[in-house]
Amino acid sequence: MSLLTVEKVTHGFGGRRILEDASFRLLKGEHIGLIGANGEGKTTFLNIITGQLSPDEGKVEWSKRVTVGYLDQHSTLKKGMTIRDALREAFQGMYDLEKEMLALYDAMATADSDMEAMMEDAGEIQQILEHSGFYTLDAKIEEIANGLGLGSIGLDKDVSDLSGGQRTKVLLTKLLLKDPSILILDEPTNYLDTEHIEWLKRYLQEYENSFILVSHDMEFLNSVINVIYHVNEGELTRYSGDYEKFMQMYSVKKNQELKAYEKQQQEIERMEDFIARNKARVATRGMANSRQKMLDKMEVLERPREKPKPSFEFKEARTPSRFIVEGKDVILGYDEPLTRSVSFALERGQKIAVIGTNGLGKTTLLKSILGKIETLEGSMELGDFLQPAYFEQEADRDSSETALESVWKEFPSYTNAEVRSALAKCGLTNEHITSQMKVLSGGENAKVRLCKLMQRESNWLVLDEPTNHLDVEAKAELKKALIDFKGTVLLVCHEPEFYQDWITDVWNIEDWTLRII
């Protein structure tokens, strides 16, 4: 049974064609992985099927009575409510029924007539609530909240005080509590800690309904899906099986397309040679004309296009002093402490991964070291001749500048061609380069910001979740660049497979925290 049918959908933005005659179907019980390079249109496709975007052409048809839950890259929470309040919104219909029932009981106290009808209404609502498990909702909320690590934060905490990772956990928990018949998840593991990614993996493996998942964490994706849809050059292609099976089949498909193209080119060359040699002779002119007609009718294959591959390389500045930074009796935090008093030292040439549950101070640590915020107590002593390069989480997401303008603004001495060349080296096409930062995908946005870092000489890279949104090839290239970099690296990252084979040490923020985890 098809729960969702998409037929010949075409969509563009400006002069850019994102989807072209794309077709798709979601069957009952399917766990679909939607994959493709950054900027190929995965999020655009999800926005179209959820009704947030209207396609230029084509049809999207959902089966009757399906409920759809969508977690996208830009979901938000209202200020002024607690985590518990936000999660209870998943059951707003039931709370509204309870309110109606209580109002009926209040009305009965002063009613002169219709008492029997009101009692009947209240009893019917009570029965619905009991059947729906309304009176065990708080236990259900706590079960899933604890699975994704919200219990340790405290469900009575105001959502406006949460970190980006904690907000993602709240939104994901709320979505899972709604228990829709279709889940649509766009990069759900971004900002999740390793243990909570494992919890979500188990949840999705056991999930009886259908879901569509976008993720660049291939280990995670591979463990939970049974169908792949590949977005490439505006087309959607379906493959049965997991990601590893897709890679085998896609490799075969690419080889077949290349061989078909090469074979046709050889045939065209032979025909053109025959025509050129025989069209002037009266005896063979008829055959030459016949070949020309065949050639004119031939549907010429395009050479399979290779995606522009990113190439990352960080320019190295002069050698700094032995100690990059020394923290002495430091307490990290904003209005209140996040950590106990700690001392640490980062030495030249070290490559450190900062890990730990979200909200315990990883980003706060980086900003404190760089002097962007002050420590509550203690001191940070920076070394000499430092030239840091800082990659900040989710910067420039709302900028109206184009990628070209954003880079040129920071490097005004560059020519137009030099800016374009620098961006192209990061795997960005002309369409990406001339698009506003706010309409670029998360991965394209990250590549622009990495491009800026690579234009300056540095001897110390401070990177806060640089792999979020990056596609597989970009992550592999970034990893290679960090391995080759001779300077110091301080990295926050939730993907152990990205860093564990090249870092020199790990700082676990959980060892410093004052919070119960």
N, C-alpha and C positions, 0 to 999 in steps of 0.2 A: 504493500500500500504506500503510495506516494504522499508524504506529508507536505512537501514543498516542491513545486515545479516552476522552474525558470526557463523561459523560452526566448531565445534570440535577443537577449538584452544587450543594448549598446549604450555606452555612456562616455561622455568626454568632459573635460574641464578646460575652458579657454580653447586653445588650438590643439590640446592634447587628448588623444583617444586612449581611454583607459580600458574599457571593455568593448569588444566587437563581436556581435552575434553570439554572446555567451549563453550556454544552456547548462542546466544543473537540475538534479533531482535528489531529494532526501527521502529515503525509505525508512519505514518503522524499524527502530532498533539499531540504525546505522550510527557509527561513531566516526564522523568525517574530520579529517585533517585538511584544512585549506592552506596550501603552501605556495610559495613563490618569493622571488627576490623583493627587496625593499622597493616600494613604489609601483609594484605591478598591479595594484588595485584590490588587494584583499579586503581592507577596511571599507573601501568604496562599495564593494560587492555586499558586505554585511549591512552597510547603511541602506542599500537599495532593498534588500530582502526584508529589512525591518521597517521599511516605510519612511526612513529619515531622509532618503533621497529618492527623487523620481527619475527613472531611467529616460534617456532620450528616446529610446525605442525598446520594444519588447514587452513581455508580460511576466508578472510574478503572481503566482497563485498558491495560497496556503489552503490546506485541507480545513474543512469546517471543524470548529470546536478544539483546535489546538491552542495551547497557551505557550507563548514564547518569552523566554527570559534572556536579556542581552547585557553582557558586561563588555563595554567598549573601553578604548584607551583613554577616553576623556570624561568618564562618568564622574559626577560630583555629589557631594553631600551638603545638606542645609546646615548653616551655622546655628548654634543655640540649642541643639538637641544632643542627648547622650547617645552612646553606642547602642544601649538597650532600646531607646526610643526609635533609632534608625532601623534596628533589626525587627522591631515589632511592626513596622510599616509593611513588612512582608505579609502580615496577616490583618491588614487594615479592615478588610471586609468583615472578618470575625469580630474585631473590636467594635465596629459600627453596629453589628447585630447585638452585642452585649449591651451597648449604650441604649439601643432601642428597647431591649428587654427591661433594663433597669428603669427607664422612663415609664414603661407600662406599669411596673410595680408601684412606682411613685404615684402615678395617676390613680391607681386603684384605691389608694388611701383616702382620696377625697371624692371618688366617683359616686354618683347617685344612681347611674344606670350603665348599661353595657358592660357590667362587671364580668359577666360570663364570657363575652367576646374577647375582652382584654386578657382574661386568664388563659383562654385558649391560644391567643397569639403568643403570649409570654411562654407558655408551655411548649409551643411549636419551635420557638426560637431556642429555648433551652435544649430541646432534643437535637436540633441542628448543631449547636455548639458542642454538645457532648459527643455526638457522632463524629464530628470533625477533629476531636482531640484538643479542643480549645483550652481545657483546664490543665493540660500538660504542656502547653506551648512554651512556658518559661524554661522547662527542662529541655525541650527540643532546641530552643535558642542557645542555651548554655552548652549543649552537646556539640553542635556544629561550630559555635564560637570558639570553644576550647580546641577543637580540631584544627582551626586555622590560627590559633595563638592569640585570640582576643581576650580570653579569660585572664591572662597575666597582665593585660593592660588595665582591666577594670571596666565592666560594662556601664558604669555610671560616669565615665569620663566624657567630657564634651568633645564632639567630633572635630570642632575647630582647633583643638589642641593636638590633633593626631599628625604624625608624619605621613608622607606620601604613601609609604608602604602599608601603614596601618589603615589608611583610608581605603586602599585597594582591598585589604582583608575584610573590612566592614561591608563594602559593596558586594564582594564575592559571597560572603556569608549570607547576606540578605537575599541574594539571587538564589542560592541553594535552598534556603528556607522556603522560598516561594514554590519550589518543586514544580517548575513548569514542565509541560510535555516535551518542549524543545529547549535545549540550552544553547546559547551562542556565546562563545568565549573568545575575546580578542586579547591575546597576550596575558592570560590570567596569572602566569608565574612571575611576571615582572614585579619585583619588590617583595615576593614571598621568600621566606627563609627555607633552607634545605628541608627541614623536618616537616614544614607545612606544605611544601611541594609534594613530598612523599604522601602526606595525608590526602591531598587533592588527587594524586595519582590513583590511590586505592579507591577513592570515592568514584572517580570516573570509570575505572575498570569494572566496578560493580553496578554502574548506572544502567538501569533497565531501559530508559527512554533514549531518544536520539539526541545527539549534539553535533555542533559544528565548532571546531577548535582552530584558532590561528595561534601558532607558537613557533618561535625560532629555537626553542629548546628541543632539539631533535630526540634526545634520549627520553624526555617526558612524553612528547608527541607520539613517538614510536610505541610506547608502552600502553597507550590507551585507545588508539584508533584502529579501524578495520577497513577504511576507505580513504583514498587520497583524491583531492581535486587540486590540480596544479594550474596556477594562473601564470600564463606566459604570453607576452605579446598580445594581450587583450583576449586571449582564448582561455577557456576552461576545459581541461581534459581530465576524465575520470580514470582512476586506476584502483583495482581491487587489491586489498592487502595493506600491510603497514609501510612505513617510510623506506625501510631497507628493500622491500619488494619493488616499491616505486622506483628507487634509484637504479635497480637492475633493468626494469622495463623501459625507463626513460633513456638510459644509455643505449639500449637496443634501438629504440625509436629514432634517436638522434643519428645513429650510424646509418640506419636505413634511409633517412631523409637525405643525408649527405651523399650516400651512394647513388640514390635516385637522381639527385641534382647533377652529380658528376657524369653519370651515364647519359642523361639527357643532353648535357653540354657537349659531350663527345659526338652524339648523334647530330646535334645542330651543326657542329663544326664540319662533320662529314657531308651533310646536306648542302651547306653553304659552299663548300669546296666543289662539290659536284655541279651545283648551279653555275658557279663562276667559270668552270672549265667548259661547260656545255651550252650555255645560253646563246653564244655567238654562232654556233654551228647549226646550219639548217637541219641536218640529219638528227641532231640530238636536242634541238630547241624545245620540242614537245615534252620530252622527259624532264628537261630543266624546269619548264613552266609548271609541270605536274608536281615536282618536288617543292617548288616555291609555294604553291597552293597548300601543300601539306604543312610546310613550315609556318605559313601565315595562320593556319588553323590550330597549330599546336599551342596547348596551354603551358606556357613556359614556367617552370618551377623557380622559386626564389632560393638563393643560397641560404641555408639555415644560418640565422644570425647568432653570433656569440654575444652574450651579455657583457657590457663593460665591467671588467673586474677591478675592484678597488686595489690600490697599492699604497700602503701606509708606511711612512718613514719619518721619524722624529729627528729634527736637527739638534745636534749636541753642542752645548755651550762649554765654556771653560770649566775645568775641574774645580769644584767647590772645596770647602774645608772638610775635615774628617767627619764632624758631626753636622748633620743637616738640621736637626732640631732636637732639643732636649727639654722634656717636660718635667718640672720638679714640683712635687706635691700638688698636682693639678686636680681640680674638681671641675668637671664639665657640666654645662647646663645653661638654661636661659633664666627663667624666673625662679626655678627650683633645681637642686642638684640632680643630675642623671647618674653620676658616678661617685664612688668613694674617692679619697685622695690617692692619686697614682703618680708614679714617676716612670718615664720611658725615654728611650733615646733611639733616634733613627740615624744610622751611619751611611756615609757615602757608599753608593753601589748596592745597598740593600734593596730588595724588592719584596715589599710587605703586603700581604692581603689582610684587610680589616674585615672581620666577620662577626656575626651575632644577630640575634633577633631584632626585627625592625623596632624603632622607637627607643632604643637604648643609648643612642648617641654616636653612631658611625659618622653621619654627615656632620654632626656637631663637632666631633673630633677634628675632621678635616678643616672645617671653617675656623676652629680655634687655633689650629696649627698655622694656618695661613694668615691669622690676624683679622679675619672678617668678623668674628665675634670675640668678646673677651671671656676668659675663664672666670668662674666664680671665685676660685682661689688658686694660688700657686702661680708659677711663671712658665712661659714658653721662651726658650732662648734659641734663636735661629743662628745658623752658621754664616760663614762669609761667602761672598761671591755666588749667592744663590740666584738662580733664574728659573722659578717654578712655572709650570704650565698646568692650569686647573680646568678639568672637565666637570661641569656642574650638571646635576640631574635636571632634566626637563627644561633647560633654558631655551629662550627664544621661541617657545611654542605658540605665542600669540602675536608674534611680530608680523607686520604687514610688509616688511622689506623682502625683496627677492633674495634668493641665496647669493646671487651675484653682488647685490648691493650690500648685503650683510658682511661679506668678506672684504669688499672694496673699501667699505667704511673704516675697517680696522687697518687696511694696508693701502692707503691712498696713493702711494708711490707706484703701485703696480699698474701696468697697462690692462686694458680690457682682456686682451689675449692671455696675459699672465694669470689673471683671476680665473678665467675659464679653464685654463690648463690645470691649475691647482685643484679646482673642483672636479674636473674630469678624471684626474688621477685618483680621486676618492670614489670613483665608480658612478658619478652623476652625469646624466645626459643633458643635452641642451634644454630639454623640457623641464628637468628638475632645476637647472641653474636659473631659469627665468621665472620660476614659480615662487610665490610668497612663502616665507618660512611657515606661516600658520596653516597652509594647505598641504605642505609636505607631510609624508608619513613620518612616524617616529624614527624609523631607520634612516630615512633621507636627511631628516633634521640633524640626527647624530653625526652623520658623515660630514655635513657642513661644518659643524662645531669642531670635529676632529681635524678638518682641513685647516681651520684657523690655528689650532695648536701646532700643526706641522709647519706653519710658515715662520714661526719664531724659534730661535735657538733656546734650548732649555737644558738644564742638568737635573731636573727634578719634576717628575710627572705625578700629579695628584688627581686621581681619576675616580669619580663617584658614579658607580654603576654604568660604565661606558658600553657594556654589551646589551643593555636593554634595547629592544627593538631591532638590533642589528641582525641581518640575515646570516646564514651559515658561512658563506664565503667571506663576508666582511669581518665576522668574528675570528675566523682562521687567520686572516691577514693582519688584524689588530694584534692577535696573540704573537704572531711572528715578529711584528714590529717591536713589541714590548720585550721579547726575548733578545732581539738584536740591540736594543737601546742600552748604551753603556752607563747611563746615569742611574739615578735613584727612582724607585717607583713606590708610591703609596696608593693602594687600590682597594676600593670597596666593590665587592662583586658577590652575587648570590649563586654563581655557577662554579662549583669546585672544579669541574672538568675543564674550565677555561684557564684556571691559574695554578692548579695543584702541582703540575710538573715543571714549573719554572721559578716559582717564588722562593725566597730564601728563609722566610719566617711568616708566622701568622699572629696577628693580634686579635684575640677574641674579646670583644667588648663586654661579653657576658661575665667575664672574670672581673670586670671593673664596676659593674652596675650595683646600684643600691636596691634595685627592684627585685621582686620575687618572680622567677621565671620557671 
